């Protein structure tokens, strides 16, 4: 069959030969010659010569090379084609998306990072935000655990706010969204642009302080209609296990806990064991039983994605349509995430002056296991803290279960209580079908509709309308045979959330070139955005029948208080931006935005946010023309102020809270003022200065950018303390000041481009950010109660310093501090002979890494391609809840298999177990660890079939590939301290399931 395909291919192709020359007449090696519209192509040899096989229907050749301007040549009847390529003087001429428009890289004055669709496609992503990790300098992306459909945390240039949000603003196809981008299918994204400095984000005014992420989805192009099918599937396994004690280790650990309390007689261990252990435990010891409960909850996970797309159009109408099915089954039983998405992007030129279009996507998803995504405010009278209903998280409990217990009887039936301990049940019961339900259903429809009118040459009016509707339902059921109920009546809860957000924007743009050297651009905007978010919930006890789950709560035995809520906000904006350049060498950008927000006090509804930026294309100056190794060099600087509206609605107002009292013998209810309002509240304002250098060297073989910045955030939205005699202990005010300083490096190198077609390129991102508190509500004084310290990051770990374990021979010294040998030894910081919270706690570390970065290497040779991506986060500290929740060292529950102290094992790592303690004395000092890690995030290997084989299969292109996601994690937290994955923004949760190694196989086919 292969021989037949080869003969068919030979009959359907034509050989075209020639030579590629530079402007001086020399041969150009390594030039890519591609048959347009096909996958057929070749590269020129060391003398610039080439031969390419052109399939039937091929009419055009495209010649391209690093640092040279691409050239398109029509074949016609020729069999020999020679071309001369010219140097691409503007190596930074690629177009990037900026707010409300696009610009050539050489003309941008702001700090912008881009992630392309190629980079996105290299990984099997659940969430679009995952694509930013290690790909965009200055962006810190954290994903903890491996929960299906799990969310991620994104921080751009650090944290600025203590009380308000630090999340960036997301903009989809020009429309700012309130519902995030987690519902978007990553395969539909053409590019992600991250706006970081005041010049780039200033056009978004009061919402730009935390950075802006622009999401541009794929659109159709005029030409042949292309039908594509992209799919992958694979399986995942836990990448490591939490190391807890086995049966024999637990038995000895329990003996030691009683031995430390003086009630275990080593002279008669048999009698002591009879007193110490229950009958089932003694049977377990005798049988050598060691029940691995965590393994009963875990399984081999799976993932699959299927996408069909149709793209094409005419000169007047272009379209892109796609549908996707995605499913991920987690390694924790009963957890999965399924998503269906459909997208239509359409652009139509009605006339020479009018163009309309739409970007529309719909999504329906089901998540089993995750926490509720619906915000139900508390009713304690205080603003903020939204209650989040817990999902399905049984893994932490399985770690604590006694391994000597018997999970199943001799007939194979599950034993609900494997030991007599009344607080622990069989973890295997948690994953019995129907025992737990934690289901979230989401329906979202988003539109970005536009109309564009070209009034006269250079002057254009555009209207954008972006309705965004999201409906979510969270259902929770907890059955009788679960550890939460322990044979009690089952419970149920249902939450509903409905959000309707719309944006209307009127945009006027003017672009004109004067006298051939002056380029002037103006953008004016008026925008209205309104958000309406309704929530409700009902919570019941004693569900009448477990088979009903949470679907018939009206028949429950008792009801807890139901709740409903409505939150609305409106933002009105006026914006103006001027771009000017002289000979494309000297650049100026002026931006001003005037925002009015309903969230803020009546005295400060509106705020003005200006910025200015300048740039100089130094490489275009005549005195640099003689430097043949320099393609492009640009220096730029910016300064401006941007805001943060990241507080919930109504926090400027005095809110009522319900109160109860006795009215005779009956209860009475009334209302009181629950919080103090503040009509003077206004935006947190961040003033940012940025200096950047963009460069391209040796005909594009080395290119990148370097950024240095300082961002000062003032008027923090913080609670100021009040004397309790006023009836209130706090009021929200604009007080405080934080600062972020940092350096970012983005570097791309083309390492090898050989005549035989072998290429090797590298992308590198490096980020170093330092955040500090400059002032608080009480000026330049520390707020020890909230662990906020002047000159330190916004979040630090403030506790006693563990320096070891009290050893034999130190009895008197330990007694002086009220302690015993075998307990944790704390450093007496001031040497006063006692340990107290005021003088002996210190700052141990912070969550901010010394640096983070990513490196991607790509190789290609004769149809084969290989890439691998490594991400590192170095120098931060984390907290491990595993080392608290599964490390009681009291002999009752199973424990991490730690190196604990005994008289015969004088370690300094962990204290001696003792049955007379709930937790070790100073046990909280055991939770702090170095959070540094290096991860091999992804290895991708693929093969592009030759045009002949693809055409024999009636395809225009075909690629098969395989990838390994996260095959390795290098971290001392894992290798030395029994941890699983140190990737977290704060704490490794005690219920967190292990990270996974994912292997996938995929296909990309085009008709």
GISULDA-V553944 format. One record per backbone hydrogen bond with DSSP energy under -1.0 kcal/mol. NH is the residue of the N-H (numbers start at 1). CO is the residue of the C=O. If there is no record, write none. Layout:
nh:NH co:CO
nh:NH co:CO
This chain:
nh:5 co:1
nh:6 co:2
nh:7 co:3
nh:8 co:4
nh:9 co:5
nh:10 co:6
nh:11 co:7
nh:12 co:8
nh:14 co:54
nh:16 co:52
nh:17 co:79
nh:18 co:50
nh:20 co:48
nh:21 co:83
nh:22 co:26
nh:25 co:22
nh:28 co:20
nh:30 co:44
nh:32 co:64
nh:33 co:42
nh:34 co:62
nh:35 co:40
nh:36 co:60
nh:38 co:35
nh:42 co:33
nh:44 co:31
nh:45 co:49
nh:48 co:45
nh:50 co:18
nh:52 co:16
nh:54 co:14
nh:56 co:12
nh:58 co:55
nh:61 co:73
nh:62 co:34
nh:63 co:71
nh:64 co:32
nh:68 co:65
nh:69 co:86
nh:71 co:63
nh:73 co:61
nh:75 co:59
nh:78 co:75
nh:81 co:17
nh:83 co:19
nh:85 co:21
nh:88 co:67
nh:89 co:87
nh:91 co:89
nh:93 co:90
nh:96 co:103
nh:98 co:101
nh:101 co:98
nh:103 co:96
nh:105 co:94
nh:106 co:92
nh:107 co:104
nh:113 co:194
nh:115 co:192
nh:117 co:190
nh:120 co:116
nh:121 co:117
nh:123 co:120
nh:125 co:123
nh:130 co:127
nh:131 co:128
nh:132 co:129
nh:133 co:130
nh:135 co:132
nh:136 co:132
nh:139 co:136
nh:140 co:155
nh:142 co:153
nh:150 co:147
nh:153 co:142
nh:155 co:140
nh:157 co:138
nh:165 co:646
nh:169 co:211
nh:171 co:213
nh:172 co:175
nh:173 co:215
nh:175 co:172
nh:177 co:170
nh:184 co:181
nh:188 co:185
nh:189 co:186
nh:190 co:216
nh:191 co:216
nh:192 co:115
nh:193 co:214
nh:194 co:113
nh:195 co:212
nh:196 co:111
nh:201 co:197
nh:202 co:198
nh:204 co:201
nh:205 co:202
nh:207 co:204
nh:208 co:205
nh:209 co:643
nh:211 co:208
nh:212 co:195
nh:213 co:169
nh:214 co:193
nh:215 co:171
nh:216 co:191
nh:218 co:188
nh:223 co:313
nh:226 co:311
nh:228 co:309
nh:229 co:1005
nh:230 co:307
nh:231 co:1003
nh:232 co:305
nh:233 co:1001
nh:234 co:303
nh:235 co:999
nh:236 co:301
nh:237 co:997
nh:239 co:995
nh:240 co:238
nh:244 co:242
nh:245 co:895
nh:250 co:246
nh:251 co:247
nh:252 co:248
nh:253 co:249
nh:254 co:250
nh:255 co:251
nh:256 co:252
nh:257 co:253
nh:258 co:254
nh:259 co:255
nh:260 co:256
nh:262 co:259
nh:263 co:258
nh:268 co:265
nh:272 co:268
nh:273 co:269
nh:274 co:270
nh:275 co:271
nh:276 co:272
nh:277 co:273
nh:282 co:278
nh:283 co:279
nh:284 co:280
nh:285 co:281
nh:286 co:282
nh:287 co:283
nh:289 co:284
nh:291 co:403
nh:293 co:291
nh:296 co:293
nh:297 co:294
nh:299 co:331
nh:301 co:236
nh:302 co:329
nh:303 co:234
nh:304 co:327
nh:305 co:232
nh:306 co:325
nh:307 co:230
nh:308 co:323
nh:309 co:228
nh:310 co:321
nh:311 co:226
nh:312 co:319
nh:314 co:317
nh:318 co:347
nh:319 co:312
nh:320 co:345
nh:321 co:310
nh:322 co:343
nh:323 co:308
nh:324 co:341
nh:325 co:306
nh:326 co:339
nh:327 co:304
nh:328 co:337
nh:329 co:302
nh:330 co:335
nh:333 co:297
nh:335 co:332
nh:336 co:368
nh:337 co:328
nh:338 co:366
nh:339 co:326
nh:340 co:364
nh:341 co:324
nh:342 co:362
nh:343 co:322
nh:344 co:360
nh:345 co:320
nh:346 co:358
nh:347 co:318
nh:348 co:356
nh:349 co:316
nh:350 co:354
nh:351 co:354
nh:355 co:452
nh:356 co:348
nh:357 co:450
nh:358 co:346
nh:359 co:448
nh:360 co:344
nh:361 co:446
nh:362 co:342
nh:363 co:444
nh:364 co:340
nh:365 co:442
nh:366 co:338
nh:367 co:440
nh:368 co:336
nh:369 co:438
nh:372 co:389
nh:376 co:387
nh:385 co:383
nh:387 co:376
nh:392 co:369
nh:398 co:394
nh:399 co:395
nh:405 co:402
nh:406 co:418
nh:409 co:413
nh:412 co:409
nh:415 co:407
nh:424 co:421
nh:426 co:416
nh:429 co:426
nh:430 co:427
nh:432 co:429
nh:435 co:432
nh:437 co:477
nh:439 co:475
nh:440 co:367
nh:441 co:473
nh:442 co:365
nh:443 co:471
nh:444 co:363
nh:445 co:469
nh:446 co:361
nh:447 co:467
nh:448 co:359
nh:449 co:465
nh:450 co:357
nh:451 co:463
nh:452 co:355
nh:453 co:461
nh:454 co:353
nh:455 co:453
nh:455 co:459
nh:456 co:459
nh:459 co:456
nh:460 co:509
nh:461 co:453
nh:462 co:507
nh:463 co:451
nh:464 co:505
nh:465 co:449
nh:466 co:503
nh:468 co:501
nh:469 co:445
nh:470 co:499
nh:471 co:443
nh:472 co:497
nh:473 co:441
nh:474 co:495
nh:475 co:439
nh:476 co:493
nh:477 co:437
nh:478 co:491
nh:479 co:435
nh:482 co:480
nh:486 co:482
nh:487 co:480
nh:488 co:485
nh:491 co:478
nh:492 co:540
nh:493 co:476
nh:494 co:538
nh:495 co:474
nh:496 co:536
nh:497 co:472
nh:498 co:534
nh:499 co:470
nh:500 co:532
nh:501 co:468
nh:502 co:530
nh:504 co:528
nh:505 co:464
nh:506 co:526
nh:507 co:462
nh:508 co:524
nh:509 co:460
nh:510 co:522
nh:511 co:458
nh:512 co:520
nh:514 co:518
nh:517 co:514
nh:518 co:514
nh:519 co:581
nh:520 co:512
nh:521 co:579
nh:522 co:510
nh:523 co:577
nh:524 co:508
nh:525 co:575
nh:526 co:506
nh:527 co:573
nh:528 co:504
nh:529 co:571
nh:530 co:502
nh:531 co:569
nh:532 co:500
nh:533 co:567
nh:534 co:498
nh:535 co:565
nh:536 co:496
nh:537 co:563
nh:538 co:494
nh:540 co:492
nh:541 co:558
nh:543 co:490
nh:548 co:545
nh:549 co:546
nh:551 co:548
nh:555 co:552
nh:556 co:553
nh:557 co:542
nh:558 co:541
nh:560 co:539
nh:563 co:537
nh:565 co:535
nh:567 co:533
nh:569 co:531
nh:571 co:529
nh:572 co:596
nh:573 co:527
nh:574 co:594
nh:575 co:525
nh:576 co:592
nh:577 co:523
nh:578 co:590
nh:579 co:521
nh:580 co:588
nh:581 co:519
nh:582 co:586
nh:583 co:517
nh:585 co:582
nh:586 co:582
nh:587 co:615
nh:588 co:580
nh:589 co:613
nh:590 co:578
nh:591 co:611
nh:592 co:576
nh:593 co:609
nh:594 co:574
nh:595 co:607
nh:596 co:572
nh:597 co:605
nh:598 co:570
nh:601 co:681
nh:603 co:679
nh:604 co:601
nh:607 co:595
nh:609 co:593
nh:611 co:591
nh:612 co:639
nh:613 co:589
nh:614 co:637
nh:615 co:587
nh:616 co:635
nh:617 co:585
nh:618 co:616
nh:619 co:633
nh:620 co:617
nh:621 co:618
nh:624 co:621
nh:625 co:622
nh:627 co:624
nh:628 co:626
nh:630 co:627
nh:631 co:696
nh:632 co:696
nh:634 co:694
nh:635 co:616
nh:636 co:692
nh:637 co:614
nh:638 co:690
nh:639 co:612
nh:640 co:688
nh:641 co:610
nh:642 co:686
nh:643 co:205
nh:644 co:684
nh:647 co:645
nh:651 co:648
nh:653 co:650
nh:657 co:672
nh:659 co:670
nh:661 co:668
nh:663 co:666
nh:666 co:663
nh:668 co:661
nh:670 co:659
nh:672 co:657
nh:674 co:655
nh:675 co:655
nh:678 co:652
nh:681 co:678
nh:684 co:644
nh:685 co:714
nh:686 co:642
nh:687 co:712
nh:688 co:640
nh:689 co:710
nh:690 co:638
nh:691 co:708
nh:692 co:636
nh:693 co:706
nh:694 co:634
nh:695 co:704
nh:696 co:632
nh:697 co:702
nh:698 co:629
nh:701 co:698
nh:702 co:697
nh:703 co:748
nh:704 co:695
nh:705 co:746
nh:706 co:693
nh:707 co:744
nh:708 co:691
nh:709 co:742
nh:710 co:689
nh:711 co:740
nh:712 co:687
nh:713 co:738
nh:714 co:685
nh:716 co:736
nh:718 co:716
nh:718 co:733
nh:720 co:731
nh:722 co:729
nh:726 co:723
nh:727 co:724
nh:731 co:720
nh:733 co:718
nh:735 co:716
nh:735 co:733
nh:737 co:775
nh:738 co:713
nh:739 co:772
nh:740 co:711
nh:741 co:770
nh:742 co:709
nh:743 co:768
nh:744 co:707
nh:745 co:766
nh:746 co:705
nh:747 co:764
nh:748 co:703
nh:749 co:762
nh:750 co:701
nh:751 co:760
nh:752 co:760
nh:754 co:758
nh:757 co:754
nh:759 co:860
nh:760 co:752
nh:761 co:858
nh:762 co:749
nh:763 co:856
nh:764 co:747
nh:765 co:854
nh:766 co:745
nh:767 co:852
nh:768 co:743
nh:770 co:741
nh:772 co:739
nh:773 co:792
nh:774 co:737
nh:775 co:737
nh:776 co:779
nh:779 co:776
nh:783 co:788
nh:787 co:784
nh:788 co:783
nh:791 co:773
nh:792 co:789
nh:797 co:845
nh:799 co:842
nh:803 co:825
nh:806 co:823
nh:810 co:807
nh:814 co:810
nh:815 co:811
nh:816 co:812
nh:817 co:814
nh:818 co:815
nh:819 co:814
nh:822 co:806
nh:823 co:820
nh:825 co:804
nh:827 co:801
nh:829 co:827
nh:840 co:836
nh:842 co:799
nh:844 co:797
nh:850 co:874
nh:851 co:874
nh:852 co:767
nh:853 co:872
nh:854 co:765
nh:855 co:870
nh:856 co:763
nh:857 co:868
nh:858 co:761
nh:859 co:866
nh:860 co:759
nh:861 co:864
nh:864 co:861
nh:865 co:942
nh:866 co:859
nh:867 co:940
nh:868 co:857
nh:869 co:938
nh:870 co:855
nh:871 co:935
nh:872 co:853
nh:873 co:933
nh:874 co:851
nh:877 co:846
nh:878 co:929
nh:879 co:986
nh:880 co:927
nh:881 co:988
nh:884 co:881
nh:885 co:881
nh:886 co:882
nh:887 co:884
nh:894 co:400
nh:896 co:886
nh:897 co:243
nh:898 co:896
nh:900 co:898
nh:901 co:910
nh:902 co:905
nh:905 co:902
nh:907 co:905
nh:910 co:899
nh:912 co:822
nh:914 co:889
nh:915 co:257
nh:917 co:914
nh:923 co:920
nh:925 co:922
nh:926 co:923
nh:927 co:924
nh:929 co:878
nh:931 co:876
nh:933 co:873
nh:934 co:970
nh:935 co:871
nh:936 co:968
nh:937 co:869
nh:937 co:935
nh:938 co:869
nh:939 co:964
nh:940 co:867
nh:941 co:962
nh:942 co:865
nh:943 co:960
nh:944 co:863
nh:945 co:958
nh:950 co:946
nh:951 co:947
nh:952 co:948
nh:954 co:951
nh:955 co:950
nh:956 co:1006
nh:957 co:1006
nh:959 co:1004
nh:960 co:943
nh:961 co:1002
nh:962 co:941
nh:963 co:1000
nh:964 co:939
nh:965 co:998
nh:966 co:937
nh:970 co:934
nh:975 co:971
nh:976 co:972
nh:977 co:972
nh:979 co:973
nh:984 co:982
nh:988 co:879
nh:992 co:989
nh:997 co:237
nh:998 co:965
nh:999 co:235
nh:1000 co:963
nh:1001 co:233
nh:1002 co:961
nh:1003 co:231
nh:1004 co:959
nh:1005 co:229
nh:1006 co:957
nh:1007 co:227
